[in-house]
């Protein structure tokens, strides 16, 4: 399952040792053929903070994968999300 425009995107997978979030590509602008050409807004990434905090109580490791790899968006979004998670106290 990949994100297709829901308010809180992605797929959660959790176990006692590790959890993962797969953040799929989501470019939905009309006329664009490349769904992985997208840069998340901080507000969109902030939607994940409650879920990440909840997952941290269940797993010792959380891995987050971004699917928006074009133009270097995935590592930039990962850094933004990491800052948001740290600001939330995790």
GITARA-V78039 format. One record per backbone hydrogen bond with DSSP energy under -0.5 kcal/mol. CO is the residue of the C=O (numbers start at 0). NH is the residue of the N-H. E is the energy in kcal/mol with one decimal. If there is no record, write none. Layout:
BEGIN
co=CO nh=NH e=E
co=CO nh=NH e=E
END
This chain:
BEGIN
co=6 nh=8 e=-0.6
co=10 nh=21 e=-1.8
co=12 nh=19 e=-3.0
co=15 nh=59 e=-0.5
co=16 nh=60 e=-1.1
co=17 nh=14 e=-1.4
co=18 nh=62 e=-3.0
co=19 nh=12 e=-2.3
co=20 nh=22 e=-0.7
co=20 nh=64 e=-3.3
co=21 nh=10 e=-1.3
co=21 nh=23 e=-0.9
co=22 nh=66 e=-2.6
co=25 nh=27 e=-0.6
co=28 nh=31 e=-1.8
co=30 nh=32 e=-0.5
co=32 nh=34 e=-0.8
co=33 nh=36 e=-1.6
co=34 nh=25 e=-0.7
co=34 nh=26 e=-2.6
co=35 nh=37 e=-1.1
co=35 nh=69 e=-1.1
co=40 nh=43 e=-0.6
co=40 nh=44 e=-2.1
co=41 nh=45 e=-2.5
co=42 nh=46 e=-0.7
co=43 nh=46 e=-0.8
co=44 nh=47 e=-1.9
co=45 nh=48 e=-1.2
co=47 nh=51 e=-2.8
co=48 nh=52 e=-2.7
co=49 nh=53 e=-2.2
co=50 nh=54 e=-2.7
co=51 nh=55 e=-2.1
co=52 nh=56 e=-0.8
co=53 nh=56 e=-0.8
co=54 nh=57 e=-1.3
co=54 nh=58 e=-1.8
co=60 nh=18 e=-2.4
co=62 nh=20 e=-2.4
co=64 nh=22 e=-3.9
co=66 nh=68 e=-1.4
co=67 nh=73 e=-1.0
co=68 nh=71 e=-1.3
co=69 nh=72 e=-1.7
co=71 nh=75 e=-1.2
co=72 nh=76 e=-2.9
co=73 nh=77 e=-2.4
co=74 nh=78 e=-2.1
co=75 nh=79 e=-2.0
co=76 nh=80 e=-2.7
co=77 nh=81 e=-2.4
co=78 nh=82 e=-2.1
co=79 nh=83 e=-2.1
co=80 nh=84 e=-2.6
co=81 nh=85 e=-2.5
co=82 nh=86 e=-2.4
co=83 nh=87 e=-1.3
co=84 nh=89 e=-1.9
co=85 nh=88 e=-1.7
END
